[in-house]
Amino acid sequence: MPELIEKIEDYIQINNDNPKPFIWTAPADSILEKVARGRVALQTVKEN
């Protein structure tokens, strides 16, 4: 497990040295539709 932590920390350090801004590409409507579908699915699971 220490090796995994070290690799993750190395990855973060490398990416922090040359950061790139996150550009949101999904329209809000499509995200909200997915959230609604997820809620329906979770409610179905919860009821069963």
Backbone hydrogen bonds in HBPLUS format (Angstrom, degrees):
<---DONOR---> <-ACCEPTOR-->    atom                        ^
c    i                          cat <-CA-CA->   ^        H-A-AA   ^      H-
h    n   atom  resd res      DA  || num        DHA   H-A  angle D-A-AA Bond
n    s   type  num  typ     dist DA aas  dist angle  dist       angle   num
A0004-LEU N   A0001-MET O   3.07 MM   3  5.18 118.7  2.46 100.6 115.2     1
A0005-ILE N   A0001-MET O   3.09 MM   4  6.43 164.6  2.12 159.4 162.8     2
A0006-GLU N   A0002-PRO O   2.95 MM   4  6.14 158.1  2.00 145.3 151.4     3
A0007-LYS N   A0003-GLU O   2.95 MM   4  6.20 158.3  2.00 148.0 153.5     4
A0008-ILE N   A0004-LEU O   2.92 MM   4  6.17 159.7  1.96 154.8 160.3     5
A0009-GLU N   A0005-ILE O   2.92 MM   4  6.13 163.3  1.95 151.4 156.1     6
A0010-ASP N   A0006-GLU O   2.87 MM   4  6.10 151.3  1.96 146.7 155.1     7
A0011-TYR N   A0007-LYS O   2.94 MM   4  6.15 160.6  1.98 147.4 152.3     8
A0012-ILE N   A0008-ILE O   2.96 MM   4  6.24 162.8  1.99 153.1 157.4     9
A0013-GLN N   A0009-GLU O   2.98 MM   4  6.13 162.1  2.01 146.4 151.5    10
A0014-ILE N   A0010-ASP O   2.94 MM   4  6.17 165.4  1.97 155.7 159.2    11
A0015-ASN N   A0011-TYR O   2.99 MM   4  6.19 165.2  2.01 153.1 157.1    12
A0016-ASN N   A0012-ILE O   2.83 MM   4  5.94 144.6  1.95 148.0 158.3    13
A0017-ASP N   A0013-GLN O   3.04 MM   4  6.22 134.0  2.26 141.9 153.0    14
A0030-SER N   A0027-PRO O   3.09 MM   3  5.61 124.2  2.42 109.4 121.8    15
A0031-ILE N   A0027-PRO O   3.32 MM   4  6.71 154.4  2.39 150.6 158.0    16
A0032-LEU N   A0028-ALA O   2.91 MM   4  6.17 164.6  1.93 159.5 163.5    17
A0033-GLU N   A0029-ASP O   2.97 MM   4  6.17 150.3  2.06 144.8 152.7    18
A0034-LYS N   A0030-SER O   3.13 MM   4  6.32 155.1  2.19 140.5 146.4    19
A0035-VAL N   A0031-ILE O   2.94 MM   4  6.26 154.5  2.00 150.6 158.1    20
A0036-ALA N   A0032-LEU O   2.97 MM   4  6.18 158.3  2.01 145.8 151.4    21
A0037-ARG N   A0033-GLU O   2.97 MM   4  6.27 159.1  2.01 148.6 154.1    22
A0038-GLY N   A0034-LYS O   2.87 MM   4  6.07 155.1  1.93 146.7 154.1    23
A0039-ARG N   A0035-VAL O   2.91 MM   4  6.19 154.1  1.98 150.1 156.7    24
A0040-VAL N   A0036-ALA O   3.07 MM   4  6.36 157.8  2.12 149.0 154.4    25
A0041-ALA N   A0037-ARG O   2.98 MM   4  6.23 162.7  2.01 150.4 155.0    26
A0042-LEU N   A0038-GLY O   2.86 MM   4  6.08 161.4  1.89 151.2 156.4    27
A0043-GLN N   A0039-ARG O   2.88 MM   4  6.02 156.3  1.94 147.3 154.0    28
A0044-THR N   A0040-VAL O   2.98 MM   4  6.19 153.9  2.05 147.4 154.4    29
A0045-VAL N   A0041-ALA O   3.05 MM   4  6.33 157.9  2.10 149.2 154.5    30
A0046-LYS N   A0042-LEU O   2.84 MM   4  6.01 160.0  1.88 148.8 155.0    31
A0047-GLU N   A0043-GLN O   2.98 MM   4  6.15 146.6  2.09 146.0 153.6    32
A0048-ASN N   A0044-THR O   3.26 MM   4  6.47 135.0  2.48 138.7 149.4    33
A0048-ASN N   A0045-VAL O   3.17 MM   3  5.28 134.4  2.39  98.4 110.7    34
